[in-house]
């Protein structure tokens, strides 16, 4: 593998999933989190957006990621972020856990725009970390949480699923799974410290709200808005 190849670790959250047929059928993407790795190091460059889906979120999905319909009312539609998102991921190597799920949803979003982008695999190569994990640990549970425990990656702050945090955890896991090591100290890597700082000061409050204390202005605004909504409605569900 060419270590200098630009890799983007990607995760999405959705309104739910279809139980019969393609998971994305009749559902939409509501959050995208993507993180850049070059030369097997986090660069600190990332793409993150909540997205208004123009349909209701299933209660079962909201229990997983904590995102609500009201919170997304003033967020951009996919068409508003599509160009920036595509420019961020094009010509990269996408690292995704259970890639068929996320890629199916993303392809559907682009297809709904009636543009030339129908399949992102035509513009990016895709690596499925679930397939890698199953080869390394056949017969074992290979969810993100299970892999974090196996590789001794602290994820106690991961009360709910979230695209940007899950992408960061997956990036660490991918580097470990492809390095032949059982664990690695990311704190000692100077190049990673700048990026890891965004996640190092995660604080869980008594109401179990997840707050990122160090982030860029746009992300900080989004998180503060989300936490205010959760506190007001008291709908923070594990």
C-alpha positions in Angstrom: 0.0 0.0 0.0 1.2 3.5 -0.8 1.4 5.2 2.6 1.4 8.6 1.0 -2.0 8.1 -0.6 -4.6 10.5 0.7 -7.1 8.5 2.9 -10.4 9.8 4.2 -12.1 8.0 7.1 -15.8 8.4 6.7 -18.9 7.7 8.7 -22.6 8.7 8.4 -25.7 8.8 10.5 -29.1 8.3 8.9 -32.9 8.6 9.5 -33.0 4.8 9.9 -32.7 1.8 7.6 -35.0 -0.2 5.4 -35.5 -3.7 6.7 -36.4 -5.3 3.4 -34.2 -4.6 0.4 -31.5 -1.9 0.2 -30.9 -0.3 3.7 -31.1 3.2 2.2 -34.4 2.8 0.5 -36.8 5.6 1.7 -34.2 6.9 4.2 -31.7 9.8 4.2 -28.3 10.8 5.5 -28.5 13.3 8.4 -24.8 13.5 9.4 -21.5 13.1 7.6 -18.2 13.0 9.4 -14.9 12.6 7.5 -11.3 12.8 8.5 -8.1 13.1 6.5 -5.0 10.8 6.9 -1.9 11.3 4.8 1.2 9.2 5.3 -0.6 7.3 8.0 -1.0 10.5 10.1 -4.0 12.5 10.9 -3.7 15.9 9.2 -6.4 17.7 11.2 -8.4 18.4 8.1 -12.0 17.2 8.3 -15.4 17.5 6.8 -18.5 17.5 9.1 -22.1 18.5 8.6 -25.5 17.8 9.9 -28.1 17.5 7.1 -31.8 18.2 6.9 -33.4 15.0 5.5 -36.9 16.3 4.7 -38.4 13.2 6.4 -38.8 12.1 9.9 -36.1 10.2 11.8 -37.2 6.7 13.1 -37.2 6.5 16.9 -35.0 3.5 16.8 -32.3 5.4 14.9 -32.6 8.5 17.2 -31.9 6.2 20.2 -28.6 5.3 18.5 -27.3 8.7 17.5 -29.5 11.1 19.6 -30.2 13.4 16.6 -33.8 14.6 16.5 -36.1 16.0 13.8 -36.3 19.5 15.4 -32.5 19.8 15.7 -32.2 19.3 11.9 -34.8 21.9 10.9 -32.4 24.7 10.2 -29.5 22.5 8.9 -28.5 22.5 5.2 -29.9 20.0 2.7 -27.6 17.5 1.1 -27.7 19.6 -2.1 -26.2 22.5 -0.2 -23.2 20.6 1.0 -22.8 18.1 -1.9 -20.2 20.1 -3.8 -17.9 20.7 -0.8 -18.3 17.1 0.3 -17.5 15.7 -3.1 -14.5 17.9 -3.5 -13.3 16.7 -0.1 -13.5 13.0 -0.9 -12.7 12.8 -4.6 -9.5 11.0 -5.6 -9.1 9.7 -2.1 -9.1 6.2 -0.5 -12.2 6.0 1.6 -11.9 4.1 4.8 -15.4 3.0 6.0 -16.7 0.3 8.4 -19.4 -1.8 6.7 -18.8 0.3 3.6 -21.8 -1.0 1.6 -24.1 0.7 4.1 -22.6 4.2 4.0 -21.8 4.1 0.3 -25.3 3.0 -0.6 -26.7 6.0 1.3 -24.2 8.5 -0.1 -24.8 7.2 -3.7 -28.5 7.7 -3.2 -28.1 11.2 -2.0 -26.0 12.1 -5.1 -28.4 10.3 -7.4 -31.3 12.4 -6.1 -29.5 15.5 -7.4 -29.7 14.3 -11.0 -26.0 15.1 -11.5 -23.1 13.1 -13.0 -22.2 11.5 -9.7 -24.1 8.3 -9.3 -21.4 6.1 -7.6 -18.6 7.5 -5.5 -16.5 4.4 -6.2 -16.0 5.8 -9.6 -14.1 8.8 -8.0 -12.6 7.1 -4.9 -11.3 3.7 -4.0 -13.0 2.1 -1.0 -11.6 0.0 1.8 -14.1 -1.7 4.1 -12.6 -2.1 7.6 -15.3 -4.6 8.5 -13.9 -7.0 5.9 -10.4 -6.4 7.3 -11.6 -7.1 10.8 -13.4 -10.3 9.8 -10.2 -11.6 8.2 -8.2 -10.7 11.3 -10.8 -12.0 13.8 -13.0 -14.6 12.1 -16.0 -15.6 14.2 -15.6 -12.7 16.6 -17.7 -9.6 17.1 -16.3 -6.8 14.9 -18.3 -3.7 15.7 -16.5 -0.4 16.3 -17.0 -0.8 20.1 -15.7 -4.4 20.1 -12.6 -3.4 18.0 -11.9 -0.5 20.3 -11.9 -2.9 23.3 -9.7 -5.3 21.4 -7.1 -2.7 20.4 -7.3 -0.9 23.8 -8.6 2.4 22.3 -10.5 4.4 24.9 -14.0 5.2 23.8 -15.8 5.7 27.1 -17.0 9.1 25.8 -18.9 7.3 23.0 -22.3 7.2 24.6 -24.1 7.8 21.4 -23.0 7.2 17.8 -21.7 10.3 16.0 -20.2 10.5 12.6 -17.2 12.7 13.3 -16.2 10.9 16.5 -16.8 7.5 15.0 -14.7 8.4 12.0 -11.8 9.4 14.3 -12.0 6.1 16.2 -12.2 4.2 13.0 -9.1 6.0 11.7 -7.2 4.9 14.7 -8.5 1.3 14.3 -7.5 1.2 10.7 -4.0 2.3 11.4 -3.7 -0.4 14.0 -5.3 -3.2 11.9 -2.9 -2.5 9.0 0.2 -2.0 11.2 0.4 -5.5 12.8 0.4 -4.0 16.3 -2.0 -4.7 19.1 -2.1 -1.2 20.4 -0.5 2.2 19.8 0.0 5.4 21.8 -1.4 8.1 19.6 -0.7 10.7 22.3 3.0 10.3 21.7 2.7 11.0 18.0 3.4 14.7 17.7 1.6 15.0 14.3 -1.5 13.5 15.8 -1.7 15.7 18.9 -3.1 18.7 17.0 -6.0 16.7 15.8 -6.5 14.5 18.8 -6.8 17.6 20.9 -10.3 18.0 19.5 -11.4 14.8 21.2 -9.1 14.7 24.2 -11.2 17.0 26.4 -14.5 15.3 25.9 -16.6 15.7 29.1 -19.7 13.6 30.0 -22.1 15.6 32.1 -24.5 14.2 34.6 -27.3 14.1 32.0 -24.8 12.2 29.8 -24.6 14.9 27.1 -21.6 14.7 24.9 -19.7 18.0 24.7 -16.6 18.6 22.6 -14.7 21.5 24.3 -12.1 22.1 21.6 -13.4 22.4 18.0 -13.5 24.9 15.2 -16.0 27.7 15.4 -18.6 26.1 13.1 -18.5 22.7 14.9 -18.6 24.4 18.3 -21.7 26.3 17.3 -23.4 23.1 16.1 -22.5 21.1 19.3 -23.6 24.0 21.6 -26.9 24.3 19.7 -27.5 20.5 19.9 -26.8 20.4 23.6 -29.1 23.3 24.3 -31.8 21.5 22.5 -31.2 18.3 24.4 -31.3 20.1 27.7 -34.4 21.9 26.9 -36.4 18.9 25.6 -34.8 16.4 28.0 -34.8 13.8 25.3 -31.3 12.6 25.6 -31.8 8.8 25.3 -29.2 6.1 25.7 
